[in-house]
Structure formats: C-alpha cells, structure tokens
C-alpha cells in the first residue's frame, strides 16, 4: 500500500448566527478525513464559536473529541432556544419553511431593537448565549490546545479597529465580543476596551493565516452570500442586504490584498520566507445560500440546524472530491474574478473529479 498523503490547511470561518451550523457540517466532514490536517483556524462570531469548541474537543479527544464537542454545542444551542418567544409561525411550519419573517416574536423583537438600545432593553446585560458558551467550553483546554492555533476577531468600538485574540488569551469574553451585534447586546469590555462583532472589521480575519508558516492553503468557509440577483425592495430586504454587504466588505478587502501580493510575487519574483504565495480555496454553495432568509439566522430549531449540518457536510464532500489533489499545488478560487462586476460565486455542483475518493465512514 502507498503512503497516505496528508494535506495541511488553514480554515477561515465566517459568522452568520444559526447558519454557523453549515460550518459545523463542513468541519465535521473535514475531521472525518484523516488526509486533512488543520493547522490554524480564524473565526468570527459563530465562526469563532465553532473554532473554540473544535479546539477544546480536539485537545480533549482528538478528531473524534472535536466532532463530539461540535455536535454537543449545537444541540445545546437548539435546546436553549426551545422556550424562546422567537419561533416560526404556524404558516411557515405548515409550508416547511424555516424563515422567521412571519414570526410575531421575531417581528416584535426586530421592532424593539430598532427603537431601543440593548442598554435600555436589557440593563442587567443578561445573555443566555454567553452562559451557554461558558458552561460548555473549557477555555483552559482551548488555550492548552497545541494541535490547533485559533484566532478570534472583534471590533474595538472606540478605535474602529480589529483586535485578534489567540492562545493563551482566549476566553468567553473574547468569543462573545466577536459575536456582539450592537443592536442586540451591550458591548463586551476586555482590558478596559469595549468590543462589538468582529464581522465589521474581519469576517473572518485572514491575515493571521497568511502569516502561518505551516501551510500555504487557506480554505474559506463562506456562509454569507456575496451576490444576490434580485433587487431588495422592502425595508427588511434592504437592511438585510446592507448587512450582508457590510459583513463581506472586510473579507473582500483582505482577499484583494492577497491577490495583489500574488501578482507582485508572480511579476517580481518576491517569493521568500516573508512573502509567500497563498493558495486560496472556497467552500461555498451560492445557489443554496441565496435561498436562506436572513431571519433564519435566528432559527435554532434542531431540525433546521441538522438540515444545515447536512448541507455543510455535502459542501465539504464535494470540495474534497474536486480539489483534494489541488491542495498544496494551486488556488482553486479565482480571486481575480472576484473584483469584476460580472463575478458569480462558483457552484460546487458545476463539476466533479473523475475519480473522487470515497467518503470515510463516520
């Protein structure tokens, strides 16, 4: 038998509320494949939660421990949301839609957050999600984990600049700062500074991965649509699209910097220990994402999270079928096309490898 080929990669995980369960599915599938070794993870918001949960589980029990920790975390999120007033409407349940656009609880909450700040609505700063993360994630293990380097990004409210936290300074506060939407939560204070969601400045931050000497391969798991064909017309549609554009803007800027570096290296021969070309890959399914309503990011029903998990696993399987052999050799995402008006995100279903490797058993 031939020697098993191991490919080392870095992962960049976007935030997106409940849609982070898509990333859970991607991570679960990658952890199943022992040909893939993950060196570093950069995550924001839900991506940050996936990252620290995975690191804690990996430190405790390797790949299986990481898979178990992720499944336990997302099930706990769903269980905690069972008694939330934000639930699907009867019509959405009857029509098997996971949107919350017709949910009375969601609509009332949306109206409140547009009129009042979290300091007025929640003066005691009660945050059940923080309590859940604190109870499930052993941050001593996260900071002890040597197998995975974890980077978590938050936005400094005062300076408007990003701060990236990593081991040994990761904590429940840094993760909650990364997920702090300012219309929903009070700013998280760390070392005398206030922080909001990291998505405003890096969704996720790529520069820590570009500097990683362990690998050239950067896999971006994107769960926010870059392109929407339909013009938003209602107030909610306009706000949702603005949020998508805002949370993708910092990512696009970093990808542009990587593309410029690639052009300089190619034209001027600047390849060195300091300036290394990066191979960029994208796990993303545009056709599936564009049909997910923005309101469903707050839907934590187990059936929905399980459905997203299955989608994410399928994304990762298709990526590995098509591009495993490309890892370590070339980029599979054309960055140059990203900066044209005709850009359309690649579809994982467009082609498949002629001899795809079999999916390992769970």
N, C-alpha and C positions, 0 to 999 in steps of 0.2 A: 504494500500500500504506500502511496505517495505521502509526503509530509503535508499536513494540513496548513493551508495558507491563512495567516492571521492578518487582518486589516485593522489598523488603529485609526480611530476617528475622534473628532470633537463634535459636540452637539450644541446647537443654539435653539433654545425653546421659547417660542412666543407665549405671551399671555392671552387670555380670552375667556375668563370665567369658566363656566361648565364645559366649554369647548376644549378646555385643557384635557378632558378625557380622551380626545383624539390623540393627543401627545402621549397619554398613558398607554394607549394601544400601540403606538409606534415604539415606545420604549420597551414594552412587554415583548414585542416581536424581535427587536434587536437583541434583547437579553437572552432570548431563546437560541440565538445563533452564535455558537462559540467561535465562529470565524471572525466575529466583530468584537474588537476590544475598544472600549470607550475610555479616553484619557481625561477629557475635561468637558464640563457642561456649563454653559452660560444660560441663565433663565431669568425671566421677568414675570412677576405676578403669578398666574397659575403655572407658568413655566418654572418659576423659582420654587414653587411648592413641589412640583414633580421632581425637580433636581435634588432638593434636600431630602425628600422622602426616599428617593432612589439611593442616595449616598448612605443614609442611615441603614437602610436594608442591606446594602452591599457590604458595609462594614460588619454587620451582624451575621450575614449568611451568604455572602457572595451573590451570584446571579439569581439563584432561587430566592434568597432573602430579599433582594431588591424587588423582584416581581411580586412577592407576597406583601411587602410593605406598600407598594403602589396600589394593589387591589384592596388592601385593608383601608388605606387612606380614602380612596374614592367611595368605598362603601360607607365609611363613617360620614363623609360629606353628605351622601344621599340620606342616610338615617337622620342626620341632624336637621335636614330640610323638610322632613315629613310633616312637621307641625307648623311650617311657615305659612303665613297668610298669602304668600305669593304662589299660587297654584294655577294649573291650566284650567281654562273654562270648560264647561260641560261640552260645548260645541267642539272645541279642539280635541277633547278626549274621544268624542264620537267619531270625529273625522281623522283620528290618529295623527294629529299634528302636535308637535312639541313646542310650538310658539306660545308665548305668553301675551301676545298682542291684544287678546280679548279677555285677559285675566283681570277681574275687578281689583284684586290685591296689587297686581303689578302696575295697573294704570293709576291707582291711588298713590302708590309709593313713588312713581315717576313724577306725579304732580307735586307731591310734598318736597322731593329733593330739588325741584326747580324753583320752589318758593322759599325754602328754608335751608340753612346750612346744617351739617351734622353736629355743629356745636349747639345749635338751637334744638334740633330734633332729638339728639342723644347726648345731653350734657354729662352724663355719667360715663360716656365713652364705652358702652357695653358692646363687645364684639365677639359673638359666639365662634366665628371662624378662627380668631386668634386662640381662643380657649381650646378649640379642637386641634389646631396645629401643635400647640404647646403640650397637649396630652398625648399626642401620637408620635411626635418626632423627638428622639433623644439627640439633642444638639451636641452633646459630648461625643457621641458616635459620629455625627456628621463632621465635626471638626477633627476627629481622630482618623477619619477615612483617608487612607493613603492611595487607594486604588483609583479614586475619582477626585479631580480638582473641580470645585464648584464655585461659580461666580454669580452673584445676585445683585441686580442693579436697582437703585432707587433714585428719585429726583429730589435734589435739595431745593426746598421751597424758596429759601432766601436768595440763593445764587442762580437758580435755574440750571445748575449743572448736575451731571450724574455722579453718583458715588457707587462704586462696585465693591461689594463685600465678598470676602472669601475666607477660607480656613486660615487661622483658627478663630476668626471673629464672627462666624455665622451664628445667628440667634433667631429666636422667634420674632424679635423686633425688626431685624433686617429683612426677614421674609415678609412680614406684614407691611413694612414700609414699601417694599417692592410692589405690593398689591393694594396700596392705599389710594383708591379712587376718591378724589377730593370732594365730590358731591355726595359720597356715601359715608366716608369715615373721616374722623379727625386725623390731622397729620400725626405721623409717628415720630416721636422725639428720640434721637440717639446722639449721645455725646453733646447735648446742648443744641443740636440742629434738628429742624423739622423736615420730614420727607414725605413725598407723595409717590404715586405709582411710577415705577421705573420706565413704563412704556412711553412716557413723554420724551425721554432722552435716549433710550436704548431698548428696543423691543425685538429681540434682546440685544445686549451689547456684544459686539463681535470682536472688538479689539483685544480682549484678553485671550481669545482663541487664536487670533492671527499671530500673537507672540509665542504661542505654545510650540516648543521645540520637539514635542513628542510625535507630531503628525502634521502633514500638510492638508489633510482632508477635513473640511468643515461642512457638516450637514445641518442645514437649516430646516427645522420643522415649523412650517408656517401654517397658522390656523386662522389668520385674518385675511380676507380677500383683498388683493391689490386692485383688481379690476371688477367693476360692475357695469354691465352693458346698459341697464335701464337707468334712466334719469330719475333721481329721487324727487318726488313732488309733494308729499305730505310733510308736515313738520317733523314727525318722528323719523321718517326716511332720511330727511336732510341731516338731522342731528346724528343719526346712526352712521351715515356715510362720512360726515365730518370726523367722527370719532375714528373710523377705520383709516381715513387718510392721515389723521394726526398720529395714530399709533404705528403706522407703517413708515412715516416720514423719516424717522431717525434710522430705521433699518435700511431704507433706500440710500441714505447718505453714506452709511458705512459700506454698503455694497459698492457704491460708486468709488469710494476711496480704494477699495480692494481692486476694482477694475483698473483704476489709474495706476496703481502700483504694478499690476500685471503688465500694463502697456509699457511702463518705464523699464521694467526688468527685461521685457521682450525686445524693446528697441535699443536700450543702452547696455544691456548685459550686466545689470546691477545685482544679479543673484549672489548672495553672500549669507553668512550666518545671521546678519542683521536684517537683510532684505530677502525674504524667501517668498517665492510664488505660492499662492494658496489655491488649492483645488476646492471649488465651491459646488455643493450639491444641494438639491431642494427636494424635500418630501412634502408634497402639497397636492391637493386634488381640487383644482379650481371649480370644476363642474359640480362637485359635491358641496363645496363651501358656500358657493353663491346662493344655494337654496336654503341655507340655515339662517333663520331670522335672528337679528341681533338680540331680541328679547330672550331667545332660548339660551343665552349665556347665563341666565339666572335660573334656568330649569335644572334642578338636581335630582329629578326622579331617577330611580335606579334603572328602569327600562331604557331611559334616554342615555344615561351615562354608559350603560352596557352597549347600546347601539353605537355610540361614538367610539367606544373602545374597539369594537369590531371593525369599524371603518378605518381607524388608525392602524390596526394590525394589517389590514389589507393594503393600505398605502405602503407600509414598510416592506411587505412581502413583494409587492410589485417593484419597488425601488431596488431591492436586492436582486430580483430576477434580472432586471435590466442593467444594473450598474455595479454589481459587486466587483466584476473584473476591472472596472474603470477606477476604483478606489486606489489611491497611491500613484495613479498614472496621469489623470487628466480631470478637468472640471466637467461635470455633466449638466451644469446650468449655465446658459449663455448670458453672462452679465451684461454684455454689450446691448443685447436686445431689450434689456430692462429699461433702458433710458431712451427709448423711442416711443412715439405716440402710437405706433402700431403694436406695442407689446401685448402679448397674450400669454398668461401663465401656462406652462407646459401641463399636459394632461397625462397622468400615469398610465392611462389606458391606450395611449396612442401607439405604442409598440411594446414588444416584449422580446426578451432574449430568446434565441433559437433553442438553447438548451438550458432552461432555468434550473437552478439547483432545487432540490426538494425541500419543503419546509420542515424543519426539525419538529419532532414531537414535543408537546408541552411537558 
